[in-house]
């Protein structure tokens, strides 16, 4: 499975899935996150949250961008591989920097 498929395959499964579609004829068919609602790792259904699916997909893409950056890939390469703009990659990197605390240097006791 390619990098693009890893991120965007869940969308292809059922783009228009809504919570009312999950229970069809008494059968729990779940969503792209879990095969059944009772097996879902989330406390609340993301399909019921405002922009829940959008936030999840953004988080997945940002995690993939972070992984590619750790592997030493550049912005241009990541953008081309994921089929997104370089600016989108830059925004993801900026979000990651903002979310992670700055590195602090801890001095050994007695050297403060």
C-alpha positions as CSV (number, residue, x, y, z in Angstrom):
1,X,0.0,0.0,0.0
2,X,1.4,3.4,-1.0
3,X,1.8,6.3,1.4
4,X,-1.2,8.0,-0.3
5,X,-3.4,4.9,0.1
6,X,-2.4,4.7,3.8
7,X,-3.7,8.2,4.5
8,X,-6.7,8.5,2.1
9,X,-7.9,4.9,1.8
10,X,-10.4,5.3,4.6
11,X,-12.1,8.1,2.6
12,X,-12.6,5.8,-0.4
13,X,-14.3,3.2,1.8
14,X,-17.4,5.3,2.4
15,X,-17.2,9.0,1.9
16,X,-20.8,9.7,2.8
17,X,-21.0,7.5,5.9
18,X,-23.1,9.1,8.7
19,X,-24.1,7.9,12.1
20,X,-27.6,7.1,10.9
21,X,-26.0,4.8,8.2
22,X,-24.0,2.9,10.8
23,X,-26.9,0.8,12.1
24,X,-28.5,-0.6,9.0
25,X,-31.3,-3.2,9.5
26,X,-30.1,-3.8,13.1
27,X,-26.6,-4.6,12.0
28,X,-23.7,-2.5,13.3
29,X,-21.4,-2.1,10.3
30,X,-19.0,0.4,11.9
31,X,-16.9,2.8,10.0
32,X,-13.3,3.2,8.7
33,X,-12.1,3.4,12.3
34,X,-13.5,0.2,13.7
35,X,-15.5,-2.8,12.2
36,X,-18.2,-2.2,14.8
37,X,-19.3,0.8,17.0
38,X,-18.7,-1.3,20.1
39,X,-15.1,-1.9,19.1
40,X,-14.4,1.8,18.3
41,X,-11.3,3.2,20.2
42,X,-13.0,6.6,20.7
43,X,-15.3,7.4,23.6
44,X,-17.6,9.5,21.3
45,X,-18.3,8.7,17.7
46,X,-16.3,11.0,15.4
47,X,-19.2,11.0,13.0
48,X,-21.3,12.9,15.5
49,X,-18.6,15.4,16.3
50,X,-18.4,18.7,14.3
51,X,-15.7,18.1,11.6
52,X,-14.7,14.9,13.4
53,X,-13.7,13.0,10.3
54,X,-12.0,16.0,8.9
55,X,-9.9,16.4,12.1
56,X,-9.0,12.7,12.1
57,X,-7.8,12.7,8.5
58,X,-5.8,15.9,9.1
59,X,-4.2,14.4,12.2
60,X,-3.3,11.2,10.2
61,X,-1.9,13.3,7.4
62,X,0.1,15.4,9.8
63,X,1.5,12.3,11.5
64,X,2.5,10.9,8.1
65,X,4.2,14.2,7.2
66,X,6.1,14.1,10.5
67,X,7.2,10.6,9.8
68,X,8.5,11.5,6.4
69,X,10.3,14.6,7.8
70,X,12.0,12.3,10.4
71,X,13.1,10.1,7.5
72,X,14.9,13.2,6.0
73,X,12.4,13.9,3.2
74,X,12.1,17.5,2.1
75,X,9.0,19.6,1.7
76,X,8.9,19.3,-2.1
77,X,9.3,15.5,-2.0
78,X,6.5,15.1,0.7
79,X,4.2,17.3,-1.2
80,X,4.7,15.4,-4.5
81,X,4.4,12.0,-2.8
82,X,1.1,12.9,-1.0
83,X,-0.3,14.9,-3.9
84,X,-0.6,18.1,-1.8
85,X,0.9,21.6,-2.1
86,X,4.2,22.5,-0.5
87,X,2.4,25.1,1.5
88,X,0.1,22.4,3.0
89,X,3.2,20.5,4.1
90,X,4.7,23.7,5.6
91,X,1.4,24.3,7.6
92,X,1.5,20.8,9.0
93,X,5.1,21.2,10.1
94,X,4.2,24.6,11.7
95,X,1.3,22.9,13.6
96,X,3.6,20.2,14.8
97,X,6.2,22.7,16.1
98,X,3.5,24.7,17.8
99,X,2.0,21.6,19.5
100,X,5.3,20.2,20.7
101,X,6.9,22.0,23.7
102,X,10.3,23.6,23.2
103,X,13.3,21.5,24.1
104,X,14.5,22.3,27.5
105,X,18.0,21.6,28.7
106,X,18.2,20.1,32.2
107,X,21.4,20.7,34.0
108,X,22.7,18.2,36.5
109,X,22.2,19.1,40.2
110,X,24.8,21.5,41.4
111,X,25.4,23.1,38.0
112,X,22.4,25.5,38.2
